[in-house]
Amino acid sequence: MSRQDRIGSHATTISRDVNGYTSVIYHTTPVVRFNHNEIILNSGGWLTPTTKTRMNQASNEYGLGYEVFQKDYDWYVRYRGKTKLFHDGIRLPR
């Protein structure tokens, strides 16, 4: 397994809520929330390499199928063959 196959443990927790969402929380920010219908990505304004890594680790661990990457100074999300400019709260249909 590569380093990004499993979600890191430093300052990271996983929780499930009563509405069916699983959240990957890095420090206090739910960087990934997902259920059977959608995926929501949120950096909390922390556009750091570790935030991006946690997002990608969650995608790999749960088979969500997206990739967050940076080109120059902008973040992007690649999902289902399309690339979109990242913004906090971006929603991807499942």
Helices and strands as residue ranges (DSSP letters): E 12-16, E 22-26, E 29-34, E 38-41, H 49-62, E 66-71, E 74-79, E 82-85, E 90-93
